[in-house]
Amino acid sequence: MLNKINPSNPTESLAVDANGLNGLREAAKQNSPESIKGAAKQFEALFLNMVMKSMRDATPQNGPFDNEQTKMFTSMLDQQLSQSLAQRGVGLADVLTRQLSASLPKKLPDAQDLEGNPTPGEEGLPMGIPLVKDMSDADRAKFIQSFASQQAAEGTDQDGRNKQRRNSNKPAHVEAFQNRLQADAEMASKITGIPAKFMLAQAALETGWGKKEIVTRDGRSAHNLFGIKATGNWTGKVVEATTIEYINGKPQKRVEKFRAYDSYADAFKDYANLLRSNPRYEKVLASAQDAHGFAYGLQRAGYATDPHYAEKLSRIIRQSLSA
């Protein structure tokens, strides 16, 4: 008798297990993170099977040992190989899990989320990630290349990350994010008087520690660290992105136009100019030396519509970027 499917890892079952799909349907009714992960893994297996089928179709099959029987057994083998590959994972299931998990009830991230792991965005995917079906062939190729490069960069040597954790009280992703942007933040601090770590914390909140930056249609970063929209007299580059706005306290997905920059340094400069030139941020600059005053001053000035924005920001400053 075939074993009952594991909701969180359906790829452990045989590809021809008819009971496995029924088990996955039953698990999906629970609307739990485990069932979402299981469905995402199964989709990844189906996707890999389609890739392998396309590869087989592109291979000449007119040899002396090619017949309908060998094609059938090769197809069954490919299905099982797809299950095995999906069990190890190629990253697609993780992306789908983050996206689908957005439909589950959310809670305010706790200290461990802010310190130990990047908190997923409201949508699960990086802000502004384009739909592949809407891209031209050239843009699609650029996006895939950019995505692959990003995945390769994230897959740096594990021993190096472990060594970094041992030598620092901060998690590796926090240390890397801070080191990458520290110089630009200090430059903006000289202009505004706001401590560099306060601005780094806001950039971390807006981008999920750099994991969900706004991107252009070809998958490159727009370098918009602070979620500044392309309104008013902005004449620079513009990129459209899907974001979450809170209307009457309720989150709603909207497509908005955001500013795009050539570098992170330009983003910090524009952020500094925005706070200095807009009268509604005068009180923010006046209380810039206090983490609580800075965070709640931004929210009172209308910087973001998220009702928990100030609380999240102040917690990141206190718990993740403290000396």
N, C-alpha and C positions, 0 to 999 in steps of 0.2 A: 504494500500500500504506500502511496506517495505521501510524504510528510506535508503537514499543513504549512502554508506559505508564511514566512516571517514578514509582517507588514512593513518593517523598516528596511528589509533587504530581500525583495522578491527575486533577485537575480541568483539567489542560492539554489532555487529550484530548477528543474529541468525546463528547457525551452518548450518542450511539447506537453508540459503539465497543464492540462485543461483546468484542473482544480485550482491551480495557482491564480488564474485570473479571477475566479469566483472569490477566492480568499482576499484578493486585492480589493475587489468591489466591496466586500463586507467591511474591510478595514477602513476604506474611504468614508464609509458612513459615520465613523467615529469623529471625523473632522479633527484629527489629532496631528501633531507634528510628525509622528512616526508614519502615519498613513500617507502624508504628503511626501515624505522622503521616499517611501516605497514606490509611490506612483512616479516620482521623478526618476528613480533608478530604472523602473521598467521602461519609461519613455526613452531613457538613454540607451537601453538595450535595443529597443526598436530602431532608434536612429542609427546605431552602429551596424545593425543588420542591413539597413538600407544602404549604408556606405559599402559594406562588403558585397552586397548584391550588385551594386553599380560597378564595382571593381571586377566581379566575375563576368558581368555582361560585356565589359570592355576587353576581355581576354578571349583570344581565338579558341573556339571549342569544336574544332573539326578533326581532332586527332583520332587515332584508331581505337582508343579506349573511351571516347566520349559517346555517351548514349543517354537515353531518358532516365535510366536507372542511376547512372553515376551523377547526373544532374540533381536527381531527387535527394540522394544521400549527401551530396555536397551542400545542398541547400540546408539540410538538417544539421550538418556539421557547422555551417556558418551561423545558424541560429544559436547553437550551443556556445560557439566561440563568442558571439555577441553578449550572451549572458555572463560569460566568464570575464570578458573585458569590462562590462558594466559593473561587475562586482568590485573590481579594482578601481574603476572610475576614471573618467577623462575630464571631469570638470563640469560637464553639461548638467548633470543631476544636481550639483550644488547650486548652480545658477537658478535652475527651475525651482528648487526648494526655497531659496530666498524669495523668489518672486511670488510663489503660491502662498508662502507663509504670511504674506502681507494681508491675506483675507482673514487670518485668525485674530482674535482679540489681542490687543497690545497692552503692555504695561510700561510704565516709566522705567528706563534702564536703571539697574542698580549699580552699586559701586563696582562690582566685579565686571560688569559690562563696560564701564567707563575706564577701568584700569587694565583689565586683562585682555579684552577682545574688542575689536571695532564693532560698534552697535550697528546692525543693519538699518538702512534707510526705510522710510515708510513704504517704498515700493519694492525693496529688495534688490533692485538692479541699480547700476550706476546711473546718476541723473543724466537725462538726455540721451540714453543709449538708443540709437536709431533702429527702426525695424528693417531687418535685412531684406525683406521682400520689397521695400520701397527704394532700395539703393540701385544705382546703375551697376553694371558689371565691374567697372573700374573702382567705384567706391566700395563695393562689396569686397573686392580683393584687398584693398587698402585696409579695410576694417578688420578682416580676418588676420592679416599680417600684423596689425597693431595689437589685436587681442592676443595673438600667439606670443608676441614679444613681451607683453605685460605678464602673461602667465609664466614665461621663462624667467622674467626678472623676479617674480614672486617666489620662484622655486630655487632660491639661493641655498647655499650649503647649510644644512641643518646644524652641523657642528659649530659653524660661525655664529648662528643665531643663539645657540645654547651658551656659547662663550660670552656673547654680548649680555645675555640675561644674568649670567653669574657676576659680571663686572658692573652691573647697574641695578639700582633698585626699581627702575622703570621697566615695563614690558618692552620687548624688542621693537614692536611696531610704533610705540610712543617715542622711543629713543630715535628711531630712524626718521620719523616725521619731524620731530623737533630739530634734529641735526640738519635736515635738508632745507628747512625754512628759517632757521635761527637768524642768519645774517640779514635776510630781507625783513624779518620782524623787528630786528633791532634798528634798522634804518627807518622803518615806519614809526617806531617808538620815539625816535628823536624828533620827528615831525609833530606827533600828536601828544606826546607825554604819557601815552598809555603803555604800561609794561608790556614787553615783548611776549611774555607767556600768556597774557590775557588774549592777545590777538591770535597767538598760536592755538589757544583753546577754542576760540570761535571758528577758526579755519578747520580745526578737527571736527567740531560739531557740524559744520556746514557740509563737509566732504566725507564724513565717516572715517577720519584719519587717512584721507586720501584714497579710500576704496570706492567712493561713489562721486567722483568729480564729474562736473559737467563736461561732456565731450562733443566734438564736432561730428559732422556726418561721416567722416572717414575714420572715426574712432580716436582721434588725437585729443589731448587735453586742451580745454579752453582756458586753463590756468585761472579760472574764476573760483577763488578759494572762499569767498564770502557771500556767494549767492546774490550778487548785485545785479539787478535787472537793467535792461537797456531802455530806460525811460528818460524823459526830460530832454536835455540837450546833448545826449550821448551821440557822438558821430563816429565812434570806433567800430570794431568788428562786433558782429552779433551772431548768437547761436540760439536756436530754439531747443527747449528741453521741457520734459514733463516734470512737474513738481507738485508738492502737496501744499495747498493753502487751506487755512482754517477759516471757514465762513460761519459766523454765529456759533463758533466753538466746535464745528464739525469739519473733519478733514475732507477735502475734495481734490481730485486730480485735475490739474490744469496745464495746458501748454503755454509757456511764457517765453519771452525773449530775454536773454541774458547777455551781459557784456562778455566779450572774449578778449584775451590778452596774449601777447607774444611770450610772456614769461611770468613767473610767480612774483618777481620783483615789481613788475608793472601792476600786478593785482594789489600788492601791498601799498604801492604809491597811490593808486586810485582810491583804495579804501581809506587811506589817511586823508586824502583831499575831500572825500565825501563827508567824513566826520567833521572836518575843519570848516567846510564851506556851507554846510546845511545847518541853519539855526536850531532845528529841532534836536540836534545832538550836543548843544552847548552844555547841558547838565551832565551828559555822559562824560565829556572831557573834564568837567569840573570835579567829578568823583572818580576819575580814572585810576587812582591809586588803590582803590578798594574793590576787591573782586565782586562782592555782593552789590555794591553801588554801580559798578560798571555793567554787570549782567542785567540787573533789573532796570537800570537806566536805559539800556538799549531796548528792552521790551516796552517800557513806558513810552519811548519815543517812536514806537511803531516799526522797529527794524524787522521784526518777524511776526507772523500771525499765530505761530504755535504757542498755545497758552502756557506750556511748560518750558519755553525756550530759555528763560532766565535761570530756572532751576537746573536745567541740564548743563548750561554753560558754567554756572558757578561751581557745580560739582566737578566738572572736568578740571577747572582751574585748581580747586582744592586738592583733589584726589589723584589726578593723573599727571599734572605738570608742577606739582609742588617740588621744591628743591630737595 
